[in-house]
Amino acid sequence: MKIVKHENVTWIDLENPSINDVEYIRENFNIHPLALEEFTIPTYRARATKYSNCLFLTIHVPLFDSKKRTTYASEVDILLTKTHLITGHTKNIYQLEKFFDDLQKSEGKRRTYMIHSTAHLLYEIFKLLTESCFPRIDHVTKHIDKIQDEIFSGNERTMVREISIVKRDILNFRRTLMPQRSIVESIIAQSNGTVPKDIKMYYHDLIGTNIRLWNDLESAKETITSLEKTNNSLLSEKINQRMRIITVFSVLWIPITIYLSIFSLNIASLPFRDNPYALLIHLTSLLVISLITFIIFKLARWI
């Protein structure tokens, strides 16, 4: 448990909240029991719940797993009262941890971000977490650009898996980001005094930031979908070319097989049997037959 305080605003951050942490909050604050239980129970969907003297929020922050190469959702539980902001999370969220440490170390930053109300501090946290998504989207865009270069460099087969990885990453990112806008709108709609009117206009800006993030993700989704279609077309064309070559060789072998089959029958003596150049004559005949077959197929535009 970490605590930072400035005048009438206190921020308590709980990393991996335990039963003891919940008991501490229960004993020191008049918080609804249902809200306290949420700190120890994982929630898979974002929500906002209004109680008599507080507002409970559950949001999910998109984080990146470098081993699995995909985005995943990290839950953050937020309890907002007029004087206290309590956050709980199981994952180490770098931006949140750094912001908290900066407030602990700097009196000037505490005066800047904690002078007004807990709703103002919550806005700064939301803003920080939302804007941290832009570099991650830039990373996705760079990955897409690399895939595009590889596709048109002849590496279509290896890009099939890379395209699937990017599509999964975008899908998880979208699923995490989608509910954020409704949470911000729920904060704006509060009328119990927990969220002052003068801060609500700033939360409207967060909605605009969320829309920009969503548009960037939509653009990335459309781009990778188009690249997947292009990659599949090029890969199919390459496979068709190989099958075409195999078919040509198979067709050219048919008259040769017939020629050899005829002379393998025991109904007559092998032509040119006594000729010292018999082998050369038969090989030449095979080549001529193959050449004639190739020319016929070429004139018919079958190859």
C-alpha positions in Angstrom: 0.0 0.0 0.0 1.3 3.4 -1.0 -0.1 6.8 0.1 0.5 10.3 -1.1 -1.4 13.3 0.3 -1.7 17.0 -0.4 -4.1 19.2 1.6 -7.5 17.6 1.3 -6.7 15.1 -1.5 -5.3 11.7 -0.7 -4.3 9.0 -3.2 -3.9 5.4 -2.0 -2.5 2.9 -4.5 -2.9 -0.8 -3.8 -0.8 -3.2 -5.9 -2.1 -6.8 -5.6 -4.7 -5.8 -3.0 -4.9 -8.2 -0.1 -7.5 -8.9 2.5 -5.5 -6.7 4.9 -5.6 -3.8 2.5 -9.4 -4.1 2.2 -9.7 -4.3 6.0 -7.7 -1.1 6.3 -10.0 0.7 4.0 -13.0 -0.7 5.7 -11.9 0.5 9.1 -10.7 3.9 8.0 -13.3 4.9 5.4 -17.1 4.7 5.2 -17.1 2.7 2.0 -20.0 0.5 0.8 -19.1 -3.2 1.4 -19.9 -4.2 -2.2 -17.4 -1.6 -3.5 -14.7 -3.0 -1.2 -15.2 -6.6 -2.4 -14.5 -5.5 -5.9 -10.8 -4.9 -5.1 -10.2 -8.6 -4.6 -12.5 -10.0 -7.3 -11.3 -9.9 -10.9 -13.7 -8.2 -13.3 -13.6 -8.9 -17.0 -15.7 -6.0 -18.1 -15.4 -2.3 -17.5 -18.1 -0.7 -15.4 -19.1 2.3 -13.3 -21.2 2.0 -10.1 -22.5 4.9 -8.1 -22.9 4.5 -4.3 -24.2 7.0 -1.7 -20.8 8.5 -0.9 -18.4 7.2 -3.6 -18.0 6.2 -7.2 -16.5 2.8 -8.1 -14.9 2.3 -11.5 -13.4 -0.7 -13.2 -11.3 0.0 -16.3 -8.8 -2.1 -18.3 -5.5 -0.7 -19.5 -4.0 -2.2 -22.6 -0.5 -3.6 -21.9 1.9 -5.5 -24.2 3.2 -9.0 -23.6 6.6 -9.1 -25.4 6.8 -12.9 -25.2 3.3 -13.6 -26.6 3.6 -10.5 -28.8 0.1 -9.3 -28.1 -1.8 -6.7 -26.1 -3.7 -7.8 -23.0 -6.0 -6.0 -20.6 -4.9 -5.2 -17.1 -7.6 -4.4 -14.6 -7.6 -1.2 -12.5 -10.2 -0.7 -9.8 -10.8 2.9 -8.8 -12.7 4.2 -5.8 -13.5 7.9 -5.8 -14.7 10.0 -2.9 -14.6 13.7 -2.3 -11.3 13.4 -0.4 -9.8 10.1 -1.4 -8.8 8.3 -4.5 -8.1 4.6 -4.1 -6.7 2.5 -7.0 -6.1 -1.2 -7.0 -4.3 -3.3 -9.7 -2.6 -6.7 -10.0 -0.2 -5.8 -12.8 2.7 -3.3 -12.7 1.5 -0.4 -14.8 4.6 1.6 -15.5 2.9 5.0 -16.3 0.7 4.8 -13.1 3.7 3.8 -10.9 5.9 6.6 -12.3 3.2 9.2 -11.8 2.6 8.1 -8.2 6.4 8.2 -7.5 6.7 11.6 -9.0 3.9 12.9 -6.8 5.7 11.4 -3.7 9.0 13.0 -4.6 7.9 16.4 -5.8 6.0 19.0 -3.8 5.5 21.1 -6.9 3.8 18.2 -8.7 1.5 17.6 -5.8 0.5 21.3 -5.9 -0.1 21.0 -9.6 -2.1 17.7 -9.7 -3.6 17.4 -6.2 -4.6 21.0 -5.3 -8.2 20.9 -6.6 -10.1 17.6 -6.0 -9.9 13.8 -6.4 -11.8 14.1 -9.7 -9.1 16.4 -11.0 -6.4 13.8 -10.0 -8.4 11.0 -11.6 -8.6 13.0 -14.8 -4.8 13.3 -14.9 -4.5 9.5 -14.4 -7.1 8.8 -17.2 -5.3 11.2 -19.4 -1.9 9.6 -18.7 -3.2 6.1 -19.3 -5.1 7.1 -22.5 -2.2 9.0 -24.1 0.2 6.1 -23.3 -1.8 4.1 -25.9 -0.5 6.2 -28.8 3.1 4.8 -28.7 1.7 1.3 -28.7 -0.4 2.0 -31.8 2.7 3.5 -33.4 4.4 0.2 -32.7 1.6 -1.7 -34.4 1.8 0.6 -37.4 5.6 0.1 -37.8 5.0 -3.7 -37.6 2.4 -3.3 -40.4 4.8 -1.3 -42.5 7.5 -4.0 -42.1 5.0 -6.7 -43.1 4.1 -4.7 -46.3 7.8 -4.5 -47.2 8.3 -8.2 -46.7 5.2 -9.1 -48.7 6.4 -7.3 -51.8 9.9 -8.7 -51.3 8.7 -12.2 -52.0 8.2 -13.4 -48.4 4.5 -14.1 -48.6 4.7 -17.5 -46.8 6.5 -16.2 -43.7 4.2 -13.2 -43.5 1.1 -15.4 -43.0 1.9 -15.9 -39.3 3.1 -12.2 -38.8 -0.2 -11.0 -40.2 -2.1 -13.2 -37.8 -0.1 -11.9 -34.8 -0.9 -8.3 -35.7 -4.6 -9.0 -36.2 -4.7 -10.6 -32.8 -2.9 -7.7 -31.3 -5.3 -5.2 -32.8 -8.3 -7.3 -31.8 -7.2 -7.4 -28.1 -6.4 -3.7 -28.2 -9.8 -2.8 -29.6 -11.5 -5.1 -27.0 -9.7 -3.3 -24.2 -10.2 0.2 -25.5 -13.9 0.0 -26.5 -15.5 0.3 -23.0 -13.3 3.3 -22.0 -15.5 5.9 -23.6 -18.6 4.7 -21.7 -16.7 4.9 -18.4 -15.7 8.5 -19.0 -19.3 9.4 -20.0 -20.4 7.8 -16.7 -18.0 10.1 -14.8 -19.4 13.1 -16.6 -22.9 12.1 -15.7 -22.3 12.1 -12.0 -24.3 14.7 -10.0 -23.6 13.7 -6.4 -20.8 16.3 -5.9 -18.0 13.7 -6.2 -17.1 15.1 -9.6 -17.1 19.0 -9.7 -18.7 20.6 -12.7 -15.6 22.5 -13.7 -13.7 19.3 -14.4 -16.3 17.7 -16.6 -15.3 19.7 -19.6 -11.8 18.1 -19.3 -13.4 14.6 -19.3 -15.0 15.5 -22.6 -11.5 16.0 -24.0 -10.7 12.4 -22.9 -13.6 11.2 -25.0 -12.1 13.0 -28.0 -8.7 11.3 -27.3 -10.5 8.0 -27.1 -12.1 8.6 -30.5 -8.7 9.4 -32.0 -7.3 6.2 -30.6 -10.2 4.2 -31.9 -9.9 5.7 -35.4 -6.2 4.8 -35.5 -7.0 1.3 -34.5 -9.7 1.1 -37.2 -7.2 2.4 -39.8 -4.6 -0.3 -38.6 -7.3 -3.0 -38.8 -8.3 -2.0 -42.3 -4.7 -1.9 -43.5 -3.7 -5.3 -42.1 -6.9 -6.8 -43.6 -6.1 -5.4 -47.0 -2.5 -6.7 -46.7 -3.8 -10.1 -45.7 -5.9 -10.2 -48.9 -2.9 -9.0 -51.0 -0.6 -11.6 -49.3 -3.1 -14.4 -49.9 -3.4 -13.4 -53.6 0.3 -13.3 -54.2 0.8 -16.6 -52.3 -2.0 -18.2 -54.4 -0.4 -16.9 -57.6 2.9 -18.3 -56.6 1.4 -21.7 -55.8 -0.5 -21.6 -59.1 2.8 -20.9 -61.0 4.5 -23.9 -59.3 1.5 -26.1 -60.1 1.6 -24.9 -63.7 5.2 -25.9 -64.0 4.5 -29.3 -62.5 1.6 -29.8 -64.8 3.7 -28.9 -67.9 6.3 -31.5 -66.9 3.6 -34.1 -66.3 2.0 -33.4 -69.7 5.3 -33.5 -71.6 6.0 -36.9 -70.0 2.7 -38.5 -71.4 3.9 -38.9 -75.1 7.2 -40.2 -73.9 5.5 -42.8 -71.7 3.4 -43.8 -74.6 6.4 -44.1 -76.9 8.3 -46.3 -74.4 5.2 -48.4 -73.7 4.7 -49.2 -77.4 8.2 -50.4 -77.9 8.2 -52.4 -74.7 5.5 -54.7 -76.1 6.7 -58.1 -77.4 4.8 -57.8 -80.7 7.7 -56.8 -82.9 11.4 -56.3 -82.8 12.7 -53.0 -81.5 13.3 -50.6 -84.5 16.9 -49.9 -85.2 18.0 -52.8 -83.1 21.0 -53.6 -85.2 21.9 -49.9 -85.8 25.0 -48.8 -83.7 23.2 -45.5 -83.1 20.0 -47.0 -81.9 20.1 -45.4 -78.5 20.8 -42.0 -79.9 18.0 -42.4 -82.4 15.5 -43.2 -79.7 16.6 -40.4 -77.4 16.3 -38.0 -80.3 12.8 -39.2 -81.0 11.8 -38.7 -77.4 13.2 -35.1 -77.5 11.4 -34.4 -80.8 8.1 -35.7 -79.4 8.5 -33.6 -76.2 9.3 -30.5 -78.3 6.3 -31.0 -80.6 4.0 -31.4 -77.5 5.5 -28.3 -76.0 4.9 -26.3 -79.2 1.3 -27.5 -79.5 0.6 -26.5 -75.9 2.3 -23.1 -76.4 0.4 -22.3 -79.6 -2.9 -23.3 -77.8 -1.8 -20.9 -74.9 -2.3 -23.7 -72.4 1.1 -22.9 -70.9 
